[in-house]
């Protein structure tokens, strides 16, 4: 009897290849060996004309989807050397690396200096030996700060409203923008001082005036958008006070995995371990009430958005499956996030539903 191997993209496009198997083996039953390795071929492309930067590298990986982490089973890296998209790839996975009863994720990306600039939605793979052509894998641009920009990130970037102002201090220059961009004051970057309360202070003369800026590590919300920032910033320019927020909101999401406490007001059913992991390359991954998932996320000046998610296809109890549907629909609807007074991450949907997670 033959089954079909499913390769499921986030757009729910289904391709089929033959997988030789019988019924699910009984516990303790011996699984017959495969005839040879799994060979995946395909073509990476983009839906628009793309000129890739010099030094671009293509990466294709097959990873586990289990709760113990995304272990890489096979990977292929190739420099483009001036070649543009489309790009043909081949990935070989030895049979002894695969469990016929498990699922795996195939992901593709284009990198520059180890920073992902284009990536695909992961494809869920059920293993079978032999050669299988996946077809075209579509890449999407990833909005991230290139490594060269990250290396020159400002010492402080802070903004405020009513009246609007922007302060940027980098390694060499201090720049204060006022009056909706009509007035720009510049000076050499001052030294960073430590305050007795554990904050940071900068003092500098600006065109005959004195500027003092103090940043403290505490959640600060933009008064116009509600976007949380990691720093509260106070300015005094010749005795006139200004208040605002500083730092990158993204830094509040990155780091350790968030463990979900409630989904639309309900705790994870049957003690399911539900998690969120935000990566610097614009990817979100984790475990739902039933399956592992991954997908893109984006931050704008006004909020947080989460794109379509790809997930494994494990069967669970009806209670877990129902909550997983709620979990995915809530993530797709998220439009902003916050960090509450206890340090919990709160994702908000327009209909009032929330997802609360904690480290």
Secondary structure, DSSP 8 states (H G I E B T S, - for coil): -EEEEEEE-TT--EEEEEEE--S---TT------SS-EEEEEEEEESS-----TT-EEEEEEEE-STT---EEEEEEEE-TT--S-EEEEEEE-GGG--TTSEEEEEEEEEETTEEEEEE--EEEE--SEEEEEEEEEEEE-----HHHHHT--SEEEEETTTTEEEEE-SSEEEEEEGGGTEEEEEE----EE-TTS-EEEEEEETTEEEEEEEEEEEEE-TTT--EEEEEEEEEETTEEEEEEES-THHHHBSS-EEEEEETTB--GGG---EEEE-TTSEEEEE-SSSEEEEEEEE-SS-EEEEEEEE------HHHHHHHHHHHHHHHHEEEEEE-TTS-EEEEETTS-EEEEE-
